């Protein structure tokens, strides 16, 4: 969808902001551009909508050279979200959101209907917020309006320049969650500029780590964290990159341990037999449909005088669906002071698959590191696939 071919931006004073850049962003892909201030990432983005013109090379949008497109017409086809949002203070939220459709000549009702639809999509009730003015909104709400406005004309490409950088960390995390949900629905082709490696890792399908006007590494977040291509990348992502990997490594079925399992209506004697047979101190308790109910400890039933497991089972609050991140798993363990968490089938909620312990969590992280190291070894050298390299 977006293709850079040997693009350079050099200013009159001799400063080279972007140096011989070649890479491609596939349709529906979100690529985060991350690096320190002045490294060229924002210049890269602004060349896509011709707010900055390249000195050399060319940029293709859906196969067409953007240099041959009227810049105003081009910008109306590309959504653009900036940190300061840039809403018109004298226009309502609904009219702000409908700005580009109005410029494209849409009828007023169609434009406002589209604006209302987008406000709902970003989590703002148009009946409540549509008639308000920007100064009546919180910072997080203004950012949501900015995203809605960028999407209003249904552009194929979305450029986002530090869009969540001006809000506090709690609101920022909520906006990131909302954007990930939104992107899963609309699947735009996105270039997302940030200086925050954690934000880049969390949001990007791939990360482009910028040095001085050049991309040092372009790959999946887990690969960048697990197999930095250069000492510069290793230093930029930080010595705690192993911890950052937790957020991009999902729980897989092969990571799970299989503890003893009993059912609610099992007799206590039968449950004790299961525990003794596996030399275990506890068992997972399921209902008749093999859905998670909780757990039972051996010492709570060893002296029981008959009855069933139901009489002694405890509810289990520490659980996650398969596919959740190892970071979520670790956080859940800490939150519940649990030595293990139950992992459930995401498609069949509450259907028990196994448990993740600190030992198996560590094993999952090592597995991920090994997988990405092998993948990095197979990566083509510079000069191969433009989607995988930047020179």
C-alpha positions in Angstrom: 0.0 0.0 0.0 2.8 2.4 0.9 6.2 1.9 -0.7 9.4 4.0 -0.2 12.0 3.6 -2.9 15.4 5.1 -2.0 13.9 8.2 -0.5 16.2 10.9 0.9 15.3 14.3 2.4 18.2 16.7 2.4 17.8 20.4 3.5 19.5 23.4 2.1 21.9 23.6 5.0 23.1 20.1 4.2 21.2 18.4 6.9 20.0 14.9 5.9 16.8 14.1 7.7 16.1 10.8 5.9 18.8 8.9 4.1 18.1 6.4 1.3 15.0 4.9 2.8 13.4 1.8 1.2 10.6 -0.1 2.8 7.0 -1.1 2.3 3.9 -1.1 4.4 1.3 -3.8 3.4 -2.4 -3.1 3.1 -4.0 -3.2 6.6 -0.7 -3.3 8.4 0.2 -1.0 11.3 3.9 0.0 11.3 5.2 2.0 14.2 8.2 4.3 13.6 10.1 4.7 16.8 13.3 6.5 17.7 14.7 9.5 19.5 13.8 13.1 18.6 15.4 14.3 15.3 15.9 10.8 13.9 13.7 11.3 10.8 10.5 9.4 11.7 8.2 12.4 11.5 9.8 13.6 8.3 9.2 10.1 6.9 5.5 10.4 7.7 5.1 13.9 6.4 6.5 12.9 3.1 3.7 10.4 2.6 1.1 13.2 2.5 3.5 15.7 0.9 3.7 18.1 3.8 7.4 17.6 3.1 8.8 16.8 -0.3 11.6 14.3 -0.7 14.9 15.3 -2.3 15.5 12.0 -4.0 13.6 8.7 -4.6 9.9 8.2 -4.8 6.9 7.2 -2.6 4.1 5.0 -4.0 0.6 4.9 -2.6 -1.3 1.9 -3.9 1.1 1.7 -6.8 0.9 5.3 -7.9 3.7 7.8 -7.5 2.4 10.5 -5.0 4.6 13.2 -6.7 2.2 13.0 -9.7 -0.9 13.5 -7.5 -2.3 16.9 -6.5 -1.2 17.4 -2.8 -4.5 18.7 -1.6 -6.4 15.8 -3.2 -3.8 13.4 -1.8 -4.3 14.7 1.7 -8.0 14.3 1.6 -7.4 10.6 0.9 -5.2 10.2 3.9 -6.2 10.4 7.5 -3.9 12.4 9.7 -3.8 12.5 13.5 -1.4 14.7 15.5 -0.6 15.0 19.1 -2.3 18.4 19.5 -5.4 17.1 17.7 -6.0 20.4 15.9 -9.8 20.6 16.3 -11.5 23.8 15.2 -12.5 25.5 18.5 -15.6 27.3 17.0 -17.1 24.1 15.5 -19.0 21.3 17.4 -17.6 17.9 17.8 -20.0 16.5 15.1 -19.0 19.3 12.6 -15.3 18.8 13.4 -15.6 15.1 12.6 -17.4 15.8 9.4 -14.8 18.3 8.1 -13.2 16.2 5.4 -16.5 14.7 4.0 -17.8 18.3 3.7 -14.6 19.3 1.8 -15.1 16.3 -0.5 -18.6 17.6 -1.3 -20.7 15.1 0.6 -24.3 16.2 1.4 -24.6 17.6 4.9 -26.8 14.8 6.2 -24.5 12.1 4.8 -21.5 13.8 6.3 -23.1 14.2 9.7 -24.4 10.7 9.7 -20.9 9.4 9.0 -19.5 11.6 11.7 -22.0 10.2 14.2 -21.2 6.7 13.2 -17.4 7.3 13.8 -18.0 9.0 17.1 -19.8 5.9 18.3 -17.0 3.7 16.9 -14.4 5.6 19.0 -16.5 5.4 22.2 -18.2 8.8 22.2 -22.0 9.0 22.2 -22.9 11.5 19.4 -26.1 12.4 21.3 -24.1 13.5 24.3 -20.8 14.8 22.8 -21.8 15.7 19.2 -23.1 19.2 20.1 -20.2 20.1 22.4 -17.2 22.2 21.6 -13.6 21.0 21.9 -13.0 23.0 25.1 -15.8 21.1 26.7 -14.0 17.8 26.3 -11.2 16.1 28.2 -7.8 15.6 26.5 -8.6 11.9 25.9 -12.0 12.7 24.4 -10.4 15.3 22.0 -7.9 12.6 20.9 -10.8 10.3 20.1 -12.5 13.0 18.1 -9.2 13.5 16.2 -9.1 9.8 15.3 -12.8 9.9 14.3 -12.2 12.9 12.1 -9.2 11.2 10.4 -11.4 8.2 9.6 -14.5 10.1 8.5 -13.9 9.9 4.7 -12.9 6.2 5.0 -9.3 6.8 3.9 -7.2 3.8 3.0 -4.1 5.2 4.9 -3.9 6.7 8.4 -0.9 8.7 9.5 -0.6 9.2 13.3 2.1 11.5 14.8 2.5 11.0 18.5 -1.3 11.0 18.8 -1.4 9.9 22.5 1.6 11.7 23.7 -0.2 14.7 25.4 -2.3 12.7 27.8 -1.6 11.1 31.2 -0.4 7.5 31.3 -3.8 6.1 32.4 -5.7 7.8 29.6 -3.0 6.9 27.2 -3.3 3.2 27.9 -7.1 3.5 27.5 -6.6 5.3 24.1 -4.2 2.6 23.0 -6.7 -0.1 23.9 -9.5 1.7 22.1 -7.3 2.2 19.0 -6.3 -1.5 18.9 -10.0 -2.4 19.1 -10.8 0.1 16.4 -8.0 -1.1 14.1 -9.2 -4.7 14.4 -12.4 -3.5 12.9 -11.4 -1.0 10.2 -7.9 -2.5 9.3 -6.4 0.7 7.9 -2.9 0.9 6.6 -1.2 2.9 9.4 2.1 4.7 10.0 2.3 5.5 13.7 5.1 7.7 15.0 6.2 7.4 18.6 9.3 7.9 20.7 8.0 5.3 23.2 9.3 1.8 22.6 6.6 0.3 24.8 3.9 2.0 22.8 5.6 0.9 19.6 5.7 -2.7 20.8 2.2 -2.8 22.0 0.6 -1.3 18.8 2.7 -2.3 15.9 2.4 -5.3 13.6 6.0 -4.3 12.8 8.4 -1.8 14.3 10.8 0.4 12.4 13.6 1.5 14.8 15.2 4.7 13.5 18.8 5.8 14.0 20.0 9.0 12.3 17.8 9.2 9.3 17.9 5.5 8.7 16.0 2.4 9.8 18.3 0.2 11.9 15.8 -2.6 12.1 12.3 -3.3 10.7 10.6 -6.4 12.0 7.9 -7.8 14.3 8.0 -6.5 17.9 9.0 -9.8 19.3 11.9 -10.1 16.9 13.2 -6.6 17.6 13.1 -7.3 21.3 14.4 -10.8 21.1 17.1 -10.4 18.4 18.2 -6.8 18.0 19.9 -6.3 14.7 22.5 -3.9 15.9 24.0 -2.6 19.2 22.1 0.6 18.6 18.8 -1.2 18.5 19.7 -3.3 21.6 20.5 -0.1 23.5 17.4 1.7 22.3 14.9 -1.0 23.2 16.6 -1.2 26.6 18.3 -3.8 28.9 14.8 -4.8 30.1 13.7 -5.9 26.6 13.2 -9.4 28.1 10.4 -7.9 30.2 9.0 -6.0 27.3 8.8 -9.3 25.4 6.2 -10.4 27.9 3.7 -8.0 26.4 4.1 -9.4 22.8 4.4 -13.1 23.6 1.0 -14.9 23.7 0.1 -17.9 25.9 0.0 -20.9 23.6 -1.5 -24.3 24.3 1.8 -26.0 24.3 3.0 -23.8 27.1 0.4 -25.2 29.5 0.8 -27.7 32.3 -1.9 -30.3 33.0 -2.6 -30.6 36.8 -5.0 -33.1 38.4 -8.6 -32.4 37.5 -11.7 -33.3 39.5 -15.3 -32.5 39.1 -17.8 -30.8 41.4 -19.9 -33.9 42.0 -17.0 -36.3 42.5 -17.0 -37.9 45.9 -14.3 -36.7 48.2 -12.7 -40.2 48.3 -12.4 -40.2 44.5 -10.8 -36.8 44.5 -8.3 -37.9 47.2 -7.4 -40.9 45.1 -6.7 -38.6 42.1 -4.5 -36.4 44.2 -2.6 -39.3 45.7 -2.1 -40.9 42.3 -0.4 -37.7 41.0 1.3 -36.8 44.3 -0.4 -33.4 44.1 -1.4 -30.9 46.8 -4.3 -29.4 44.8 -6.6 -30.1 41.8 -8.5 -27.9 39.4 -12.3 -28.3 39.8 -14.5 -28.4 36.7 -18.3 -28.6 36.3 -20.1 -31.2 34.3 -19.4 -29.3 31.1 -15.6 -29.2 31.8 -15.9 -25.5 32.5 -13.7 -24.0 35.2 -15.2 -23.7 38.6 -12.2 -23.4 40.9 -9.7 -25.5 42.8 -9.5 -27.7 45.8 -6.6 -28.4 48.2 -5.8 -31.8 49.5 -5.6 -30.7 53.1 -9.1 -29.3 52.9 -10.6 -32.7 52.1 -8.3 -35.2 53.6 -10.3 -35.2 56.9 -13.7 -34.7 55.3 -16.3 -37.1 56.4 -17.9 -38.0 53.0 -19.6 -35.6 50.7 -18.5 -34.2 47.3 -15.9 -31.9 46.0 -18.6 -29.2 45.7 -18.6 -28.8 49.5 -14.9 -27.9 49.6 -14.1 -26.3 46.2 -12.9 -22.7 46.1 -13.7 -20.3 43.3 -10.8 -19.4 40.9 -10.4 -15.8 40.0 -6.9 -16.0 38.5 -7.6 -17.0 34.9 -7.0 -15.8 31.3 -7.9 -16.9 27.8 -5.3 -18.7 25.7 -3.6 -16.1 23.5 -3.4 -13.5 26.2 0.1 -12.1 26.7 2.6 -13.4 29.2 2.6 -9.9 30.7 -1.1 -10.3 31.5 -0.4 -13.7 32.9 2.4 -12.3 35.2 0.2 -9.4 36.3 -2.7 -11.7 37.1 -0.4 -13.9 39.2 0.8 -10.9 41.2 -2.7 -9.4 41.5 -4.1 -12.6 43.0 -0.9 -13.7 44.8 -1.3 -16.9 42.8 1.2 -19.6 42.2 -0.6 -20.5 38.9 -3.4 -19.3 36.7 -6.0 -21.2 34.8 -6.0 -20.8 31.0 -9.3 -21.1 29.2 -10.4 -21.5 25.6 -11.1 -18.1 24.1 -13.8 -19.4 21.8 -15.5 -21.5 24.4 -15.4 -19.3 27.5 -14.7 -21.1 30.7 -13.6 -24.3 28.9 -10.5 -25.4 30.8 -7.3 -26.0 28.8 -4.5 -26.1 31.5 -2.5 -23.9 33.8 0.4 -21.6 33.6 2.9 -21.5 36.4 6.0 -19.3 36.9 8.1 -22.2 35.5 6.0 -22.7 32.4 5.7 -18.9 31.9 9.5 -18.8 31.9 9.6 -21.7 29.5 7.2 -19.8 27.2 9.4 -16.8 27.1 12.5 -18.9 26.3 10.5 -20.6 23.5 9.6 -17.3 22.1 13.2 -16.0 22.2 14.4 -19.2 20.5 11.7 -18.9 17.8 12.6 -15.3 17.0 16.4 -15.9 17.0 15.9 -18.7 14.4 13.6 -16.3 12.4 16.2 -13.6 12.6 18.9 -16.0 11.2 16.7 -16.6 8.2 16.0 -12.9 7.5 17.2 -11.8 4.0 20.2 -9.5 3.9 19.8 -5.9 2.8 18.9 -5.7 -0.8 16.2 -8.4 -0.7 12.5 -7.9 0.0 11.8 -4.2 0.4 9.1 -5.1 3.0 11.7 -6.6 5.3 14.7 -4.2 4.8 15.6 -0.5 4.8 18.8 0.7 3.5 
